[in-house]
Amino acid sequence: MVPFLQAELHSSLPSRDPAARLRHVQAASEGYCGYLQRCQQYGLLRGPLAQAYAAEEAGSAGDPGTARVQRIERFKRSRALAGLLQQMRGRRRQADEEGGTEGGPPGGVGGWDEEDERRLMLLQLEAAAIKALDSRPTLRQEQQLLQHAVFRPSHILPTLSVEQQGAIEFAQAQQREARQAQAAAAEAARKAALTADEADEEEVARARAWDDFADDNPRGWGNSKLRPCA
C-alpha cells in the first residue's frame, strides 16, 4: 500500500507553479503504476480489473462505449467496497472493545479472526487498485499539458494557454469529485451501519451542538448598534 499512499499524497498537492505540479503528477503516476504492478505480480488483479489494467498497459483505448461502461462498473464496485470496508472496520472495532480478537469467539458477531483480517486487507487492496487505475488517465492528461507549459520557449509562449489551464483545472476537478464521492459513500455506509440507538444518539448530539451554538450566538448579536437610516 505504500506506493499507493505516496501517489495519493502527491496527486492531492496543488501548486500554481507548473514545474512543481508536474513533479507531483509524475510522482503520483509512478506510485500508482508501481502499486498496480505489485498487485499484478501477487495475483490480486482479477476479472474486469485485470483486463482493464492489461489494456491500460498496452495503450489500447478500445471501444469508447465499452470503456465507459467499465468505468461505471468500477465506480459502483468502489462504492460497494466503501460500504463493506466501513462495516468490517466497525466489526473489528467492536471486537477489540469486547475482547473478541483475543478471548472472544472466532469470527462472526462479537469476534474477529485472521480470516476476517485477511478479507479486510484484500478489500482495501482492491479499492486502492480501482482508484489507482482510474486516476492514471487523468494524471497522464494533466502531465502532457504541464510538460507543454514547463518546456516552452520562455520568450515566446505564455505560461499556460486558456485551453491548457481549463483542461488542468478540469482534471483536478475530476479528482476532487472522485475523492468527494468516495467520502460521501463512506459516510453513507457509516450511517447505514449504525444501529437505531446509535443513530438517535448521533441526532441528539447534533441537536445539542446546534442549541449550544444558538445560545452562544443569539440572533442579531453584534448588530445592536445598527439602526435604519432616518
Disulfide bonds with the S-S distance in Angstrom:
none
